[in-house]
Amino acid sequence: MPTISIFKHDFESFLTDPKRATRSVSLEQLEEWLMLVKGELKGHNPETGELRIELQDSNRPDLWCCEGIARQVRIKRKGRPAPYPFLKRKPKSDQRVMVAPGMDKVRPYVAACTARGYRVTEDGLAQLIQTQEKLADIFGRKRRTVSIGLYQLAKIQFPVTYDLVIPDQAKFTPLGMETVMTLAEILMVHPKGLEYGSILEDHARLPLLRDAKNQALSFPPIINSREVGEICVGDEDLFVEVTGTDLPMVILTLNIFAVNLADRGANIEPIEVRYPYKTALGKAVVTPQDLGKQRTISVKTIEQALGQPISTKGVKQALDHYGYEVSAGKGNVKAKLPSYRQDLMHAMDVVEDVAISRGYGDFQPVMPAQFTVGGLSRIEQLSDRSRELMIGLGFQEIISNILGSPENYCSAMRLDETEWGRMVEVGNVMSLSFSCLRQWIIPSLLRVEAASSRAFYPHRIFEAGEVAIPDPSQELGSRTDTVLGAGIAHATAHFSEIHSCLDMLFYHLGCGYTLEPLVHPSFLEGRVGSIVAGGTAIGVIGELHPEVLERWQIAVPTVVFEVNLSRLTALL
């Protein structure tokens, strides 16, 4: 979860009327307010006033900054959100961003605005940089989906062009460097080019933002120009742009920056972006833009979820105090999120905001009406027994994430375009490294083995954990099973060695099994078998294919088995 740094005096300034002296906020009061944003105070430096806050909600990127937290507190205290008139303002005729043809194949979308009348302070600059980094790295998936640029507006002449250029023909001095470099040199030499260059691989032409004077502003999503894109304390007028591959996310990111700067006193001016191709919002898109849509929620649904009666008026008041635009009807409310939020996906999201706004202390605790005795389920009993036996056989237990990447669970195992390669994928992921659920446990063992090459051999490891298996017969299209996987790695590891361990495991579990021939892409042909018990295939055992070991950079032979404990439980 995101952890941010803010300064106490900066936070306090947002909660005080500009005409009055800033009032100090106690840490006890701050911790109470942090419940509004699902935040937790992790540290406080009394000398500098720095606060470390961990936020428990990854769906609210607007809260990953001092401005966002203070805004939510301010709305609760005042009972209504502040208006942002720039969302309805028309852009100036000369303030445009022109998108070049062909950009839809590289990095198709851009949003921009200007912020005038705010002199950048030391605290403000720190928050701009932190918000830029958090949004680009977490919300923007390491800049693949979203990246942000800030510039000195006074040095820019409109219209700005979002262009495609040949890497060796465009050059400028990037941030952090003293010399002029081409885009190709930036990718090869600059730290940001080395870190994020893979985003633009396989493209012959690369993105470049330039103004009407043909002055380079930045090389999105890699680095800004030092001449225009270096913001310092004391700068007054800013140009903000966001580029990316997802238009709603690009606009939301710009909206967050726009309201943050507006909260600091800036006058936000929209900019029209003109595309040579169609987008979901047309060819001419004005940004910032409110993309929120009204949604009707039954009050009965809210009452059932929270377990106590709440009037329509009470629901409306709670949502008003949390920043929604709300109108009450007969037995329902029509709710719309503010422009800097797009996290309303289900009625339960509204229910949660009602509960947070009212305060969890407002709900009356109810004692359980029934008395029950808990205990381990059969599958957990079998899992624990299997762990004890594997440890007794000389194996060391590992614990891995169920989330991972298709590269590890499929490609590295030679399972592309095979039945074994089907996985449950996560929608709207924050990181490609955790974009799917493992469909078997062997890759988790290999990940640990690949990182253990300096440890003395032999290696004997196992894991008992959950996997997600696609299953059309299930209501959600998949099922969760508990499986046991084990692996042995050393210079002379062979099938018989892992087979003897499987024999001992099943003997002590009191279950018989047989091995049947199997062809599996991850294993050597003729040295792999299907584990069958009670006429049902419950696992696989064999010697891993050399190509699999090479892809994992494992230098010794490795033998493994995997047993589906959920299926085995039904047989015992």
C-alpha positions in Angstrom: 0.0 0.0 0.0 1.2 3.6 -0.7 3.1 5.3 2.0 3.6 9.1 1.7 5.4 11.9 3.5 3.8 15.2 4.3 4.6 18.1 6.6 2.3 18.9 9.4 2.4 22.6 8.9 1.6 22.2 5.2 -1.3 19.9 6.1 -2.6 22.4 8.7 -2.5 25.3 6.2 -5.1 23.5 4.0 -7.5 23.3 6.9 -7.3 27.0 7.9 -9.1 29.9 6.3 -6.5 31.9 4.4 -7.5 35.1 6.3 -6.8 33.5 9.7 -3.7 32.2 11.4 -2.9 28.5 10.9 -4.1 26.4 13.8 -2.1 23.5 15.1 -3.6 20.0 14.8 -2.8 17.4 17.5 -1.6 14.0 16.5 -4.7 12.5 18.2 -6.9 14.6 16.0 -4.9 13.8 12.9 -5.2 10.0 13.6 -8.9 10.4 13.9 -9.1 12.3 10.6 -7.0 9.7 8.9 -9.8 7.2 9.4 -11.6 9.2 6.7 -9.0 8.1 4.1 -8.2 4.7 5.5 -4.8 6.0 6.6 -2.5 5.2 9.4 0.2 7.4 11.0 3.4 5.5 10.8 5.9 8.1 12.0 6.3 11.7 13.1 9.5 13.7 13.2 8.9 16.5 15.8 11.9 18.5 14.7 10.9 18.8 11.0 7.2 18.1 11.3 7.4 15.3 8.8 4.6 12.8 8.9 4.7 9.3 7.4 1.3 8.0 6.5 0.3 4.6 5.1 -2.8 4.5 3.0 -4.8 1.3 3.0 -6.7 2.0 -0.3 -4.9 1.6 -3.6 -8.1 2.6 -5.5 -7.9 6.3 -4.4 -4.8 7.8 -6.0 -6.2 11.3 -5.2 -5.3 10.6 -1.6 -1.6 9.9 -2.2 -0.6 13.5 -1.3 -1.1 16.1 1.3 -3.6 18.0 -0.8 -5.8 14.9 -1.2 -5.9 14.0 2.5 -6.6 17.6 3.5 -9.3 17.9 0.9 -11.2 14.9 2.3 -10.9 16.2 5.8 -12.0 19.7 4.7 -15.1 18.3 3.0 -16.1 16.3 6.1 -15.7 19.4 8.3 -17.6 21.7 5.9 -20.2 19.2 4.9 -19.8 19.8 1.2 -17.0 19.8 -1.5 -15.5 22.9 -2.9 -16.4 23.8 -6.5 -13.8 23.6 -9.2 -15.0 26.0 -11.9 -12.2 25.1 -14.4 -14.1 21.8 -15.2 -16.7 23.9 -17.0 -14.4 26.6 -18.4 -13.7 26.8 -22.1 -10.0 26.6 -23.2 -8.3 29.6 -24.7 -8.2 29.4 -28.5 -4.4 29.5 -28.6 -3.8 26.9 -25.9 -3.9 23.6 -27.7 -2.0 20.3 -27.9 -1.8 18.8 -31.4 -1.3 15.0 -31.6 0.7 13.7 -34.6 -0.7 10.9 -36.8 0.6 7.5 -35.9 0.7 8.2 -32.2 -2.2 5.8 -31.6 0.3 2.9 -32.3 2.8 4.1 -29.7 1.4 6.1 -26.8 -2.0 7.4 -28.0 -3.3 9.8 -25.3 -2.4 13.1 -23.8 -4.1 15.5 -21.4 -2.9 18.9 -20.3 -3.7 22.1 -18.5 -2.0 25.3 -17.2 -1.8 26.6 -13.7 -1.3 30.3 -13.2 -0.9 32.5 -10.2 0.6 30.0 -7.7 4.2 30.6 -6.6 5.8 27.2 -6.0 6.8 26.8 -2.4 9.3 24.2 -0.9 6.4 22.2 0.5 4.4 22.5 -2.7 7.3 21.3 -4.8 7.9 18.3 -2.5 4.3 17.3 -2.9 4.3 17.8 -6.7 7.3 15.5 -7.0 6.0 12.9 -4.6 2.5 12.9 -6.3 4.2 12.7 -9.8 6.3 9.7 -8.7 3.5 7.8 -6.8 1.0 8.2 -9.6 3.4 7.2 -12.4 4.9 4.3 -10.6 1.9 2.8 -8.8 -1.2 4.0 -10.6 0.6 4.3 -13.9 2.3 0.8 -13.7 5.9 2.1 -13.8 4.9 4.8 -16.4 3.5 2.2 -18.9 0.0 3.4 -18.5 0.5 6.9 -17.2 3.4 9.4 -17.0 3.4 13.0 -15.9 5.4 16.1 -16.9 5.6 19.5 -15.3 7.1 22.6 -17.0 7.7 26.3 -16.8 4.8 27.8 -18.7 6.6 31.1 -19.4 9.1 29.4 -21.6 6.5 27.6 -23.7 4.8 28.9 -26.9 1.5 27.3 -27.9 0.4 25.2 -29.7 2.3 22.2 -28.3 2.8 19.2 -30.5 2.8 15.6 -29.3 4.9 14.3 -32.1 6.7 11.2 -33.3 10.3 11.6 -34.3 13.3 9.5 -35.4 15.4 8.8 -32.3 18.7 10.1 -33.8 17.2 13.3 -35.2 15.7 14.9 -32.0 17.9 16.1 -29.2 17.8 18.2 -26.0 19.4 18.4 -22.6 17.6 16.0 -20.2 17.1 16.5 -16.5 20.1 15.4 -14.6 22.5 15.9 -17.4 24.7 18.7 -18.6 25.0 17.9 -22.3 22.6 17.7 -25.2 21.6 14.1 -26.1 19.5 12.5 -28.8 16.6 10.3 -27.8 18.6 7.2 -28.7 21.4 8.3 -26.4 19.0 9.0 -23.6 17.7 5.4 -23.8 21.3 4.1 -23.7 22.9 6.4 -21.1 20.4 8.2 -19.0 19.3 6.4 -15.8 15.6 7.0 -16.6 16.2 5.8 -20.1 17.7 2.5 -18.9 14.9 2.1 -16.3 11.9 2.9 -18.6 13.2 2.4 -22.1 11.6 -1.0 -22.5 8.2 0.8 -22.6 9.1 2.1 -26.1 11.0 -0.9 -27.4 10.2 -2.1 -31.0 9.1 1.4 -32.1 11.1 3.0 -34.9 9.8 6.5 -34.0 9.5 7.8 -30.5 7.2 10.4 -28.7 8.4 14.0 -28.3 6.6 17.0 -26.9 7.6 20.2 -28.5 6.2 23.7 -28.6 5.6 26.2 -31.5 9.3 27.2 -31.4 10.3 23.6 -32.0 11.7 23.6 -28.5 11.7 20.1 -26.9 9.7 19.8 -23.7 10.1 16.2 -22.9 10.6 12.6 -24.2 7.5 10.9 -22.7 7.5 8.7 -20.7 11.2 8.9 -20.1 12.5 12.3 -19.1 11.8 16.1 -19.3 14.0 18.7 -20.9 16.2 20.5 -18.4 15.6 23.9 -20.0 11.8 23.8 -19.7 10.9 20.8 -17.5 12.9 21.7 -14.3 10.5 23.2 -11.7 12.1 25.2 -8.9 10.9 27.0 -5.8 9.6 30.4 -6.8 8.3 29.4 -10.3 4.8 30.9 -10.8 3.1 29.5 -13.9 3.1 25.8 -14.8 2.2 23.6 -17.7 1.1 20.1 -16.7 0.8 17.2 -19.2 -0.1 13.5 -18.8 0.6 10.9 -21.5 -0.4 7.3 -21.5 -2.2 4.3 -23.1 -5.6 4.5 -21.2 -7.6 7.7 -21.8 -9.7 7.6 -18.6 -6.6 7.1 -16.5 -4.8 9.8 -18.3 -7.6 12.3 -17.7 -8.1 11.2 -14.1 -4.4 11.8 -13.4 -4.6 15.3 -14.8 -7.7 16.0 -12.8 -5.9 15.1 -9.6 -3.0 17.4 -10.4 -5.4 20.2 -11.4 -7.4 20.1 -8.2 -4.2 19.8 -6.1 -2.8 22.9 -7.7 -6.2 24.7 -7.4 -6.3 23.9 -3.7 -2.9 25.6 -3.4 -4.3 28.7 -5.1 -3.5 28.2 -8.8 -5.9 29.3 -11.5 -6.4 26.3 -13.7 -6.9 26.8 -17.4 -8.1 23.9 -19.6 -6.4 22.9 -22.8 -7.9 21.4 -25.9 -6.2 18.3 -27.3 -6.8 17.6 -31.0 -6.3 14.1 -32.3 -6.0 13.0 -35.9 -7.8 9.7 -35.0 -11.0 8.9 -33.1 -11.0 8.5 -29.3 -13.7 7.5 -26.9 -14.3 11.2 -26.3 -14.0 12.4 -29.9 -11.2 14.0 -31.9 -11.2 17.3 -29.8 -10.9 16.6 -26.1 -10.9 19.4 -23.5 -8.9 18.6 -20.3 -9.3 18.6 -17.4 -12.7 16.9 -17.8 -15.2 15.4 -15.4 -15.8 11.8 -16.5 -18.0 10.9 -13.6 -21.5 9.4 -14.2 -24.4 9.5 -11.8 -25.4 6.1 -10.3 -28.7 5.2 -8.5 -28.3 3.3 -5.3 -31.1 1.8 -3.2 -31.2 2.9 0.4 -32.4 -0.6 1.3 -29.1 -2.0 -0.2 -27.1 0.3 2.1 -29.2 -0.6 5.1 -28.8 -4.3 4.6 -25.1 -4.1 4.1 -24.6 -1.9 7.2 -27.1 -3.8 9.4 -29.0 -0.8 10.7 -31.7 1.5 9.4 -30.6 4.7 7.7 -33.0 7.2 6.2 -32.6 8.5 2.7 -31.8 11.9 4.3 -29.1 10.2 6.4 -27.5 8.5 3.4 -27.5 11.8 1.4 -25.9 13.7 4.2 -23.2 11.1 4.7 -22.3 11.1 1.0 -22.5 14.9 0.9 -20.0 15.0 3.7 -17.7 12.6 1.8 -17.6 14.7 -1.4 -20.3 13.1 -3.6 -22.8 15.1 -5.6 -26.1 13.5 -4.3 -29.8 13.9 -5.0 -32.4 12.0 -3.0 -35.3 10.1 -4.4 -38.0 7.8 -3.1 -36.1 5.0 -1.4 -32.9 5.7 -3.3 -30.1 8.2 -3.9 -28.4 9.3 -7.1 -24.7 9.7 -6.4 -21.9 11.0 -8.5 -18.2 11.0 -7.6 -16.1 14.1 -7.8 -13.8 14.6 -10.9 -10.7 13.4 -9.1 -12.2 9.9 -8.3 -13.1 7.0 -10.6 -13.3 4.2 -8.0 -17.1 3.6 -8.0 -17.4 0.1 -9.5 -20.1 -1.5 -7.3 -22.9 -0.4 -4.9 -20.7 -1.7 -2.0 -18.2 1.1 -2.8 -20.9 3.6 -1.9 -21.9 1.6 1.2 -18.3 1.7 2.4 -18.1 5.5 1.9 -21.4 5.9 3.8 -19.9 3.9 6.7 -16.6 5.9 6.7 -18.4 9.2 6.5 -20.8 8.4 9.4 -17.9 6.9 11.4 -17.7 3.3 12.5 -18.3 4.4 16.0 -21.8 5.4 15.0 -22.8 1.7 14.5 -24.2 -0.3 17.5 -22.3 -3.5 18.2 -24.5 -6.7 18.2 -23.5 -9.8 20.1 -23.6 -13.1 18.1 -27.0 -14.9 18.5 -25.5 -18.4 18.1 -22.5 -20.1 19.8 -20.3 -22.3 17.5 -17.0 -24.1 18.0 -14.4 -23.6 15.3 -12.0 -26.1 14.0 -9.7 -26.9 11.1 -11.3 -28.0 7.9 -10.4 -31.4 6.4 -8.3 -29.8 3.7 -6.3 -27.8 6.3 -5.8 -31.0 8.4 -4.5 -32.8 5.3 -2.3 -29.8 4.5 -0.8 -29.7 7.9 -0.2 -33.5 7.9 1.5 -33.2 4.5 3.7 -30.4 5.7 4.8 -32.5 8.7 5.6 -35.5 6.4 7.6 -33.4 3.9 9.7 -31.8 6.7 10.3 -35.3 8.0 11.5 -36.3 4.6 14.2 -33.6 4.8 12.4 -30.8 2.7 12.4 -27.2 3.6 9.1 -25.3 3.4 8.7 -22.1 1.3 5.8 -19.6 1.2 5.0 -17.8 -2.1 2.5 -15.3 -3.4 -0.4 -16.7 -5.3 -0.2 -13.7 -7.6 2.5 -13.5 -10.3 3.2 -12.9 -13.9 2.2 -14.9 -17.0 5.9 -15.0 -17.9 6.7 -17.1 -14.8 3.6 -19.3 -14.7 3.3 -19.9 -18.4 6.1 -18.8 -20.8 9.0 -19.9 -18.6 7.3 -23.3 -18.2 6.9 -23.8 -22.0 3.1 -23.7 -21.7 2.2 -20.9 -24.1 -0.9 -21.8 -26.2 -1.5 -25.1 -24.3 -4.3 -26.3 -22.0 -1.9 -26.2 -19.0 -1.2 -22.5 -19.7 -4.8 -21.3 -19.0 -4.8 -18.9 -16.0 -7.1 -16.5 -14.1 -6.0 -13.0 -14.9 -6.5 -9.9 -12.8 -8.4 -7.0 -14.3 -7.1 -3.4 -14.0 -3.8 -4.6 -12.4 -1.4 -2.2 -10.7 1.7 -4.2 -11.7 2.3 -6.6 -14.6 4.4 -8.6 -12.1 1.3 -9.5 -10.2 -1.3 -9.7 -13.1 -2.5 -13.3 -12.8 -3.1 -16.1 -10.3 -0.9 -19.2 -10.4 -2.6 -22.2 -11.9 0.1 -24.6 -10.4 2.7 -24.4 -7.7 5.9 -25.7 -9.5 6.8 -22.2 -10.9 6.8 -20.9 -7.3 9.3 -23.6 -6.3 11.5 -22.7 -9.3 11.5 -19.0 -8.5 13.1 -19.9 -5.1 15.4 -22.4 -6.6 16.6 -19.8 -9.2 17.5 -17.4 -6.4 19.3 -20.1 -4.4 22.2 -21.0 -6.7 24.8 -20.0 -4.1 23.4 -22.3 -1.4 24.9 -25.7 -0.8 23.3 -28.6 -2.7 21.2 -30.7 -2.6 18.2 -28.4 -2.4 14.9 -30.0 -1.2 12.0 -27.5 -1.0 8.2 -27.8 -0.9 5.1 -25.6 -0.6 1.5 -26.3 0.3 -0.7 -23.5 -0.9 -3.6 -22.4 -3.1 -3.9 -22.2 -6.8 -6.6 -20.8 -9.1 -7.7 -23.2 -11.8 -10.0 -22.0 -14.7 -13.2 -24.0 -14.5 -16.3 -23.1 -16.6 -18.5 -25.2 -14.5 -18.0 -22.9 -11.5 -20.1 -19.8 -11.0 -17.1 -17.4 -11.3 -15.4 -19.5 -14.0 -12.6 -20.7 -11.7 -12.0 -22.7 -8.5 -9.4 -22.4 -5.8 -7.6 -25.7 -4.9 -5.0 -26.4 -2.3 -2.0 -28.3 -3.7 1.3 -29.6 -2.5 4.5 -29.2 -4.6 8.0 -30.4 -3.9 11.3 -30.2 -5.8 14.8 -31.6 -5.5 17.8 -30.0 -7.3 21.4 -31.1 -7.4 23.9 -32.4 -10.0 22.5 -36.0 -10.0 18.8 -35.5 -9.3 16.7 -38.0 -11.1 13.1 -39.3 -11.3 13.6 -42.2 -8.9 14.6 -39.9 -6.1 11.5 -37.7 -6.2 9.4 -40.9 -6.8 10.6 -42.4 -3.6 9.6 -39.3 -1.7 6.1 -39.4 -3.3 5.9 -43.1 -2.3 6.7 -42.3 1.4 4.2 -39.4 1.4 1.3 -41.5 0.2 2.2 -44.4 2.4 2.0 -42.3 5.6 -1.2 -40.6 4.3 -2.7 -44.1 3.9 -3.6 -43.6 0.3 -2.7 -45.7 -2.8 -1.8 -44.3 -6.2 -0.5 -45.2 -9.6 1.5 -43.4 -12.3 0.3 -43.2 -15.8 2.2 -42.0 -18.9 1.8 -38.3 -19.7 3.1 -35.8 -22.3 3.7 -32.4 -20.7 5.7 -29.5 -22.2 7.4 -28.6 -18.9 8.9 -32.1 -18.5 11.3 -34.4 -20.4 9.3 -36.9 -22.5 9.3 -40.4 -21.0 10.3 -39.0 -17.6 6.9 -37.6 -16.5 3.8 -39.2 -15.2 0.3 -38.4 -14.1 -0.4 -39.2 -10.4 -3.7 -41.1 -10.3 -5.7 -42.1 -7.1 -9.2 -43.6 -7.1 -9.4 -43.3 -10.9 -8.8 -39.5 -10.7 -5.7 -37.6 -11.9 -4.6 -35.6 -8.9 -1.1 -34.5 -9.8 2.1 -34.7 -11.9 5.7 -35.9 -11.3 8.8 -35.8 -13.4 12.1 -34.3 -14.5 11.9 -30.7 -15.7 12.8 -30.0 -19.3 16.3 -28.5 -19.9 14.7 -25.5 -21.7 12.6 -24.8 -18.6 15.7 -24.9 -16.4 17.5 -22.6 -18.9 14.7 -20.0 -18.8 14.8 -20.0 -15.0 18.6 -19.9 -15.1 18.8 -23.1 -13.0 22.1 -24.9 -13.7 21.4 -28.3 -12.2 18.9 -31.1 -12.9 15.6 -30.6 -11.0 12.8 -33.1 -10.3 9.4 -32.2 -9.0 6.0 -33.4 -8.1 2.7 -31.7 -7.5 -0.4 -33.2 -5.8 -3.8 -31.7 -5.6 -4.7 -32.0 -1.9 -8.3 -30.8 -2.5 -9.0 -33.7 -4.8 -7.1 -36.1 -2.5 -9.2 -35.0 0.5 -12.3 -36.4 -1.2 -10.6 -39.8 -1.6 -9.5 -40.2 2.0 
